[in-house]
Amino acid sequence: MTVEPKFEWLLRCGDNALILSQRLSEWCGKGPILEEDMAATNVALDLLGQATLWLTYASEHKQDGRNADQLAFLRDAHAFRNALLVEQPNEDYGHTLVRQFYFDAWHYFFLEALLQSRDEKIAAIAEKSIKEVRYHLRRSSDLIIRLGDGSQESHQRIQRSVDALWMYTGELFTPDAIDLEMQQQGIAPDLLQLHAKWKQHIQQVCTEATLLVPSDQAWMQKGGKTGVHTEHLGYLLAEMQFLQRTYPGAQW
């Protein structure tokens, strides 16, 4: 099967937002406090809207008869191109916040760079999305500081999550042939250059939160961008896609 680089790259953008939106949606009605329950749900809705934009553009570009909904609900796990980070389980709320913090920091600088994309549609999606992601990053950063520099228990639990999820961050900055092709066309940024900005923000927030940032030399997981996922994605998709798989073509 011939790989179409731009389509694959657009799927990555859409799938990252879609899968993280689904993860955050799992907290709806179960948040630790009402304010956080509502905040997490609003972030999930923002990401869902962004996923719709990316997957709609992917379907328009591919023109294979599938629309955004079909791309979301009728692909199997191996056809998803999201980073491994966003499919990791929620566990406790601190774990959810660290996952969000890592992703938000990457997402903000990624969208910031996409504002200069030669593809006008991509630049427009980035311009619309970054307004929301700027808030996402501010919120997750503030909460990491509050919990890291809070009680002894909150500090210890956040530090454990910082350490546990670190191995999934390397994939965000490891370019493959598709990333390099998009960069060469002036469509996407140099992921390696984004890493310095991301690391600076992570370090700044963690220092204020009295948290230790893991080593850059730590071993990193990878595979999500090419369809090699953890077992967690299959369970997530089973729930997310249930209605459309059970009642094909259902609309409301």
VOBA-1610 file (N, C-alpha, C; in pm, whole numbers, padded with zeros to 5 digits, always signed):
BEGIN
Met+00085-00120+00000Met+00000+00000+00000Met+00088+00125+00000Thr+00059+00217-00091Thr+00137+00340-00100Thr+00098+00435+00013Val+00198+00487+00082Val+00175+00581+00192Val+00167+00722+00134Glu+00061+00793+00166Glu+00045+00931+00121Glu+00085+01020+00238Pro+00205+01082+00233Pro+00260+01152+00349Pro+00168+01257+00411Lys+00107+01340+00330Lys+00025+01448+00386Lys-00097+01392+00458Phe-00160+01292+00398Phe-00276+01229+00462Phe-00236+01168+00595Glu-00125+01096+00597Glu-00076+01034+00721Glu-00046+01140+00826Trp+00013+01250+00783Trp+00048+01357+00877Trp-00078+01423+00934Leu-00178+01444+00850Leu-00303+01502+00897Leu-00374+01408+00994Leu-00365+01278+00969Leu-00422+01182+01063Leu-00354+01193+01200Arg-00225+01211+01201Arg-00153+01224+01328Arg-00207+01343+01408Cys-00224+01454+01340Cys-00276+01573+01408Cys-00417+01548+01461Gly-00502+01491+01376Gly-00639+01466+01418Gly-00650+01359+01524Asp-00573+01252+01511Asp-00583+01142+01608Asp-00530+01182+01745Asn-00426+01264+01751Asn-00378+01312+01880Asn-00489+01383+01956Ala-00556+01474+01887Ala-00663+01551+01951Ala-00782+01461+01985Leu-00818+01372+01895Leu-00934+01286+01915Leu-00915+01191+02033Ile-00803+01124+02039Ile-00781+01024+02144Ile-00766+01091+02280Leu-00697+01205+02287Leu-00686+01274+02415Leu-00821+01328+02458Ser-00902+01372+02363Ser-01037+01418+02396Ser-01117+01305+02459Gln-01108+01186+02402Gln-01180+01071+02456Gln-01131+01038+02597Arg-01002+01042+02618Arg-00948+01015+02751Arg-01003+01115+02854Leu-01001+01242+02820Leu-01050+01344+02913Leu-01200+01329+02936Ser-01272+01286+02833Ser-01416+01268+02846Ser-01451+01162+02950Glu-01359+01071+02976Glu-01383+00966+03075Glu-01397+01024+03217Trp-01350+01147+03235Trp-01362+01212+03367Trp-01496+01284+03384Cys-01573+01298+03278Cys-01697+01374+03287Cys-01790+01316+03393Gly-01824+01397+03491Gly-01908+01353+03602Gly-01831+01282+03712Lys-01698+01268+03696Lys-01618+01195+03794Lys-01499+01277+03846Gly-01492+01404+03807Gly-01379+01488+03848Gly-01371+01505+03998Pro-01252+01538+04049Pro-01233+01549+04194Pro-01313+01663+04256Ile-01332+01770+04181Ile-01418+01881+04224Ile-01495+01928+04102Leu-01607+01996+04125Leu-01694+02037+04015Leu-01621+02125+03914Glu-01540+02218+03963Glu-01470+02309+03873Glu-01377+02233+03779Glu-01306+02134+03833Glu-01215+02056+03749Glu-01290+01962+03656Asp-01402+01912+03702Asp-01485+01827+03616Asp-01525+01905+03491Met-01569+02029+03512Met-01613+02113+03400Met-01494+02155+03314Ala-01382+02186+03376Ala-01265+02231+03301Ala-01213+02119+03210Ala-01202+01999+03264Ala-01153+01886+03185Ala-01246+01856+03069Thr-01376+01866+03094Thr-01474+01841+02988Thr-01466+01947+02880Asn-01444+02072+02919Asn-01430+02178+02819Asn-01305+02160+02734Val-01196+02118+02797Val-01074+02091+02720Val-01099+01976+02622Ala-01171+01873+02668Ala-01205+01761+02581Ala-01286+01808+02460Leu-01380+01898+02482Leu-01461+01950+02372Leu-01378+02033+02275Asp-01285+02112+02329Asp-01193+02187+02242Asp-01116+02092+02152Leu-01060+01988+02211Leu-00980+01893+02135Leu-01065+01818+02032Leu-01189+01788+02067Leu-01278+01721+01973Leu-01305+01810+01852Gly-01324+01939+01877Gly-01343+02032+01767Gly-01221+02040+01678Gln-01103+02039+01739Gln-00980+02042+01661Gln-00963+01914+01581Ala-00996+01800+01643Ala-00988+01672+01572Ala-01078+01674+01449Thr-01197+01732+01463Thr-01290+01741+01350Thr-01228+01820+01234Leu-01161+01930+01267Leu-01097+02011+01163Leu-00988+01933+01090Trp-00904+01866+01168Trp-00793+01791+01106Trp-00843+01673+01024Leu-00937+01598+01078Leu-00986+01479+01007Leu-01071+01516+00886Thr-01140+01629+00895Thr-01215+01678+00778Thr-01119+01712+00665Tyr-01011+01781+00700Tyr-00912+01815+00597Tyr-00846+01688+00542Ala-00820+01591+00629Ala-00761+01465+00583Ala-00853+01395+00483Ser-00983+01394+00512Ser-01079+01328+00422Ser-01090+01403+00290Glu-01084+01536+00295Glu-01089+01616+00173Glu-00964+01593+00088His-00852+01578+00154His-00727+01557+00082His-00721+01417+00020Lys-00764+01318+00095Lys-00754+01179+00049Lys-00858+01148-00058Gln-00980+01200-00038Gln-01092+01180-00133Gln-01112+01031-00165Asp-01123+00951-00058Asp-01149+00808-00078Asp-01289+00768-00033Gly-01375+00867-00015Gly-01514+00840+00022Gly-01541+00842+00171Arg-01438+00853+00251Arg-01457+00857+00396Arg-01461+01001+00444Asn-01556+01030+00535Asn-01559+01162+00595Asn-01493+01156+00733Ala-01496+01268+00804Ala-01428+01275+00934Ala-01484+01174+01033Asp-01616+01158+01036Asp-01679+01064+01129Asp-01634+00920+01100Gln-01628+00886+00973Gln-01586+00751+00938Gln-01439+00726+00973Leu-01356+00828+00956Leu-01217+00815+00995Leu-01205+00794+01146Ala-01292+00859+01221Ala-01287+00847+01367Ala-01342+00715+01417Phe-01451+00669+01358Phe-01524+00557+01416Phe-01510+00423+01343Leu-01450+00423+01226Leu-01445+00300+01149Leu-01302+00254+01116Arg-01206+00308+01185Arg-01069+00257+01171Arg-01034+00171+01291Asp-00956+00067+01268Asp-00906-00017+01377Asp-00783+00047+01438Ala-00740-00005+01551Ala-00630+00055+01628Ala-00504+00073+01545His-00471-00026+01463His-00345-00017+01387His-00347+00092+01281Ala-00466+00147+01251Ala-00478+00254+01152Ala-00475+00392+01216Phe-00471+00398+01349Phe-00461+00526+01418Phe-00315+00569+01425Arg-00294+00700+01421Arg-00159+00755+01413Arg-00126+00850+01529Asn-00198+00839+01637Asn-00172+00925+01753Asn-00046+00881+01827Ala+00015+00976+01896Ala+00130+00946+01981Ala+00086+00859+02098Leu+00176+00778+02146Leu+00144+00687+02256Leu+00103+00762+02383Leu+00157+00881+02402Leu+00129+00958+02524Leu-00020+00976+02546Val-00094+01014+02442Val-00233+01054+02460Val-00326+00936+02487Glu-00282+00814+02459Glu-00369+00698+02482Glu-00348+00636+02620Gln-00252+00689+02696Gln-00226+00632+02828Gln-00346+00651+02920Pro-00377+00553+03004Pro-00495+00560+03091Pro-00491+00678+03187Asn-00606+00721+03232Asn-00614+00834+03324Asn-00551+00805+03459Glu-00573+00683+03512Glu-00532+00648+03649Glu-00588+00752+03746Asp-00502+00817+03827Asp-00557+00919+03915Asp-00554+01055+03845Tyr-00609+01158+03911Tyr-00621+01286+03843Tyr-00486+01352+03820Gly-00391+01327+03910Gly-00257+01380+03891Gly-00193+01324+03765His-00212+01196+03741His-00158+01131+03622His-00219+01195+03497Thr-00349+01220+03503Thr-00417+01286+03391Thr-00358+01424+03365Leu-00330+01498+03472Leu-00277+01634+03457Leu-00136+01635+03400Val-00053+01540+03441Val+00084+01535+03388Val+00081+01500+03240Arg-00001+01403+03203Arg-00017+01369+03061Arg-00061+01492+02983Gln-00156+01565+03037Gln-00206+01685+02971Gln-00098+01792+02961Phe-00023+01809+03067Phe+00084+01909+03072Phe+00190+01881+02966Tyr+00236+01759+02959Tyr+00334+01722+02858Tyr+00282+01749+02717Phe+00157+01706+02693Phe+00101+01724+02560Phe+00073+01870+02529Asp+00015+01943+02623Asp-00017+02084+02600Asp+00106+02164+02560Ala+00217+02140+02630Ala+00339+02215+02600Ala+00385+02185+02457Trp+00383+02057+02419Trp+00420+02022+02282Trp+00319+02081+02183His+00193+02068+02214His+00086+02110+02124His+00093+02259+02096Tyr+00119+02338+02199Tyr+00125+02483+02182Tyr+00238+02523+02087Phe+00357+02472+02112Phe+00470+02511+02027Phe+00457+02453+01886Phe+00393+02337+01875Phe+00368+02278+01744Phe+00273+02367+01663Leu+00163+02408+01723Leu+00067+02495+01654Leu+00127+02632+01624Glu+00207+02682+01716Glu+00273+02811+01694Glu+00357+02806+01567Ala+00429+02696+01549Ala+00511+02681+01429Ala+00424+02664+01304Leu+00310+02595+01319Leu+00222+02572+01204Leu+00156+02700+01153Leu+00158+02805+01230Leu+00105+02933+01184Leu+00180+02981+01060Gln+00303+02933+01043Gln+00385+02972+00929Gln+00381+02869+00817Ser+00292+02771+00826Ser+00284+02665+00725Ser+00250+02723+00587Arg+00309+02663+00483Arg+00279+02703+00346Arg+00139+02659+00304Asp+00084+02564+00377Asp-00052+02518+00349Asp-00149+02610+00424Glu-00228+02685+00351Glu-00315+02785+00412Glu-00420+02723+00504Lys-00471+02607+00468Lys-00571+02542+00551Lys-00510+02498+00684Ile-00390+02446+00679Ile-00322+02403+00802Ile-00293+02524+00890Ala-00246+02631+00831Ala-00219+02753+00908Ala-00347+02806+00972Ala-00459+02795+00900Ala-00587+02843+00953Ala-00634+02756+01069Ile-00617+02625+01057Ile-00653+02535+01168Ile-00568+02566+01290Ala-00439+02589+01267Ala-00348+02621+01377Ala-00388+02752+01444Glu-00425+02851+01365Glu-00463+02982+01419Glu-00588+02970+01507Lys-00683+02890+01463Lys-00804+02870+01542Lys-00776+02789+01669Ser-00694+02686+01655Ser-00671+02594+01766Ser-00581+02653+01875Ile-00485+02735+01837Ile-00387+02781+01934Ile-00450+02872+02039Lys-00560+02936+02004Lys-00629+03019+02103Lys-00680+02933+02219Glu-00726+02814+02188Glu-00773+02722+02291Glu-00656+02657+02363Val-00555+02618+02288Val-00442+02545+02347Val-00359+02635+02439Arg-00359+02764+02411Arg-00290+02858+02501Arg-00350+02849+02641Tyr-00482+02841+02648Tyr-00550+02823+02777Tyr-00520+02686+02835His-00522+02583+02753His-00494+02447+02802His-00358+02443+02872Leu-00259+02503+02808Leu-00123+02500+02864Leu-00114+02581+02993Arg-00178+02695+02996Arg-00175+02776+03118Arg-00241+02701+03233Arg-00352+02637+03204Arg-00424+02563+03309Arg-00343+02445+03361Ser-00293+02362+03271Ser-00220+02244+03317Ser-00091+02282+03387Ser-00025+02387+03341Ser+00099+02433+03407Ser+00070+02480+03549Asp-00035+02559+03563Asp-00071+02610+03697Asp-00104+02496+03793Leu-00175+02396+03745Leu-00213+02285+03832Leu-00094+02198+03870Ile+00001+02181+03779Ile+00123+02107+03812Ile+00198+02179+03923Ile+00204+02311+03915Ile+00273+02389+04018Ile+00200+02377+04152Arg+00069+02387+04150Arg-00009+02380+04274Arg+00006+02244+04342Leu+00004+02138+04264Leu+00013+02004+04324Leu+00156+01965+04356Gly+00249+02008+04271Gly+00389+01976+04298Gly+00440+02046+04421Asp+00398+02170+04439Asp+00442+02249+04554Asp+00335+02253+04662Gly+00252+02148+04667Gly+00143+02142+04765Gly+00180+02058+04884Ser+00099+01959+04915Ser+00126+01872+05029Ser+00232+01769+04993Gln+00280+01699+05092Gln+00380+01596+05067Gln+00323+01486+04978Glu+00197+01450+05002Glu+00136+01346+04921Glu+00117+01390+04776Ser+00065+01513+04757Ser+00043+01560+04620Ser+00176+01571+04545His+00280+01615+04614His+00413+01625+04552His+00463+01488+04508Gln+00453+01390+04597Gln+00504+01256+04566Gln+00426+01192+04451Arg+00296+01212+04450Arg+00214+01148+04346Arg+00237+01214+04210Ile+00251+01346+04207Ile+00280+01413+04081Ile+00418+01375+04030Gln+00515+01365+04119Gln+00649+01326+04077Gln+00650+01186+04017Arg+00572+01096+04076Arg+00563+00960+04020Arg+00507+00963+03878Ser+00407+01049+03856Ser+00347+01059+03722Ser+00442+01126+03624Val+00514+01226+03669Val+00615+01291+03585Val+00717+01188+03537Asp+00760+01102+03628Asp+00858+01000+03594Asp+00799+00891+03503Ala+00677+00848+03535Ala+00616+00735+03463Ala+00582+00770+03319Leu+00538+00893+03293Leu+00494+00932+03160Leu+00605+00989+03072Trp+00720+01013+03132Trp+00831+01075+03058Trp+00870+00992+02935Met+00864+00860+02947Met+00908+00773+02838Met+00824+00788+02712Tyr+00707+00850+02724Tyr+00620+00866+02607Tyr+00636+01002+02540Thr+00725+01087+02593Thr+00740+01221+02535Thr+00838+01225+02419Gly+00933+01133+02415Gly+01034+01136+02311Gly+00978+01123+02171Glu+00872+01045+02157Glu+00810+01023+02026Glu+00760+01152+01964Leu+00722+01248+02047Leu+00669+01375+01998Leu+00774+01453+01919Phe+00901+01427+01947Phe+01010+01505+01887Phe+01102+01420+01800Thr+01062+01298+01770Thr+01144+01209+01688Thr+01086+01204+01547Pro+01147+01275+01453Pro+01091+01279+01317Pro+01116+01149+01241Asp+01019+01112+01161Asp+01037+00999+01070Asp+01028+01052+00927Ala+01018+00962+00829Ala+01019+01004+00690Ala+00903+01097+00657Ile+00786+01073+00718Ile+00670+01159+00691Ile+00690+01298+00748Asp+00739+01304+00872Asp+00767+01435+00933Asp+00868+01513+00850Leu+00972+01445+00803Leu+01076+01512+00726Leu+01024+01558+00590Glu+00937+01479+00529Glu+00878+01519+00402Glu+00791+01643+00419Met+00710+01646+00523Met+00625+01762+00548Met+00709+01886+00582Gln+00819+01865+00652Gln+00909+01975+00684Gln+00973+02029+00556Gln+01016+01941+00469Gln+01080+01981+00344Gln+00985+02061+00256Gln+00857+02027+00261Gln+00757+02099+00180Gln+00715+02232+00243Gly+00765+02259+00364Gly+00728+02381+00432Gly+00592+02376+00497Ile+00540+02256+00511Ile+00407+02239+00570Ile+00415+02226+00722Ala+00512+02151+00770Ala+00525+02122+00913Ala+00661+02168+00965Pro+00674+02188+01096Pro+00800+02237+01153Pro+00902+02126+01176Asp+01021+02170+01210Asp+01129+02080+01250Asp+01102+02038+01395Leu+01067+01913+01418Leu+01033+01867+01552Leu+01149+01879+01649Leu+01269+01863+01599Leu+01386+01873+01686Leu+01402+02014+01742Gln+01367+02114+01662Gln+01375+02252+01709Gln+01268+02282+01814Leu+01154+02216+01803Leu+01048+02236+01902Leu+01088+02183+02038His+01176+02083+02040His+01210+02018+02166His+01273+02115+02266Ala+01357+02205+02218Ala+01424+02299+02309Ala+01322+02389+02378Lys+01223+02439+02303Lys+01119+02524+02363Lys+01036+02445+02463Trp+01000+02324+02424Trp+00920+02237+02512Trp+00995+02209+02642Lys+01120+02170+02629Lys+01198+02135+02747Lys+01216+02255+02840Gln+01235+02372+02782Gln+01250+02493+02863Gln+01123+02519+02945His+01007+02503+02883His+00882+02525+02956His+00862+02419+03063Ile+00887+02294+03028Ile+00873+02186+03125Ile+00964+02210+03245Gln+01088+02247+03218Gln+01184+02270+03325Gln+01143+02388+03413Gln+01096+02495+03351Gln+01054+02613+03427Gln+00939+02581+03522Val+00839+02512+03471Val+00722+02478+03553Val+00760+02380+03663Cys+00837+02279+03629Cys+00875+02177+03728Cys+00964+02236+03838Thr+01049+02330+03801Thr+01132+02396+03903Thr+01045+02471+04002Glu+00946+02544+03952Glu+00855+02617+04040Glu+00770+02521+04122Ala+00743+02404+04066Ala+00662+02304+04135Ala+00745+02214+04226Thr+00876+02242+04235Thr+00972+02162+04315Thr+00973+02016+04270Leu+00959+01994+04140Leu+00963+01861+04082Leu+01092+01841+04004Leu+01139+01719+03999Leu+01260+01686+03924Leu+01222+01639+03784Val+01286+01697+03684Val+01262+01656+03545Val+01352+01537+03513Pro+01295+01429+03461Pro+01376+01312+03425Pro+01482+01344+03321Ser+01578+01256+03307Ser+01689+01276+03215Ser+01648+01263+03070Asp+01708+01345+02984Asp+01686+01334+02841Asp+01741+01203+02785Gln+01829+01141+02862Gln+01890+01016+02815Gln+01805+00894+02849Ala+01691+00916+02912Ala+01603+00804+02948Ala+01552+00734+02822Trp+01525+00605+02835Trp+01474+00529+02721Trp+01333+00574+02687Met+01305+00587+02558Met+01176+00639+02512Met+01098+00535+02431Gln+00968+00531+02454Gln+00879+00446+02376Gln+00847+00515+02243Lys+00814+00438+02142Lys+00771+00495+02015Lys+00687+00392+01940Gly+00622+00437+01835Gly+00542+00346+01753Gly+00405+00398+01718Gly+00350+00485+01802Gly+00212+00531+01779Gly+00192+00598+01645Lys+00289+00675+01600Lys+00275+00749+01474Lys+00269+00656+01353Thr+00313+00533+01370Thr+00310+00437+01260Thr+00211+00324+01284Gly+00127+00339+01388Gly+00021+00241+01412Gly+00054+00129+01508Val+00168+00140+01576Val+00206+00039+01676Val+00173+00097+01813His+00064+00050+01873His+00011+00111+01993His+00020+00020+02116Thr-00006+00078+02231Thr-00019-00001+02353Thr-00156-00068+02354Glu-00174-00162+02445Glu-00303-00231+02453Glu-00416-00137+02494His-00381-00023+02551His-00482+00069+02602His-00569+00128+02490Leu-00511+00146+02372Leu-00589+00210+02265Leu-00705+00122+02221Gly-00686-00008+02216Gly-00793-00098+02175Gly-00915-00087+02265Tyr-00893-00081+02396Tyr-01004-00068+02490Tyr-01073+00067+02474Leu-00992+00172+02453Leu-01050+00305+02434Leu-01138+00308+02310Leu-01090+00251+02200Leu-01168+00252+02076Leu-01294+00167+02087Ala-01286+00059+02162Ala-01404-00027+02179Ala-01519+00052+02239Glu-01488+00141+02330Glu-01592+00224+02391Glu-01631+00339+02299Met-01532+00406+02243Met-01558+00524+02162Met-01636+00490+02035Gln-01607+00376+01976Gln-01666+00339+01847Gln-01787+00247+01858Phe-01827+00215+01980Phe-01929+00112+02000Phe-02058+00141+01923Leu-02112+00261+01936Leu-02242+00291+01876Leu-02237+00278+01723Gln-02134+00336+01662Gln-02126+00333+01517Gln-02098+00192+01464Arg-02023+00114+01541Arg-01994-00023+01498Arg-02118-00113+01514Thr-02196-00087+01618Thr-02314-00169+01645Thr-02431-00132+01555Tyr-02444-00002+01529Tyr-02554+00047+01443Tyr-02491+00129+01328Pro-02437+00062+01228Pro-02367+00133+01118Pro-02454+00240+01054Gly-02393+00356+01039Gly-02463+00467+00975Gly-02559+00541+01064Ala-02563+00507+01193Ala-02657+00574+01284Ala-02628+00724+01290Gln-02733+00803+01289Gln-02721+00947+01299Gln-02822+01000+01399Trp-02791+01114+01459Trp-02886+01177+01550Trp-02866+01327+01551
//
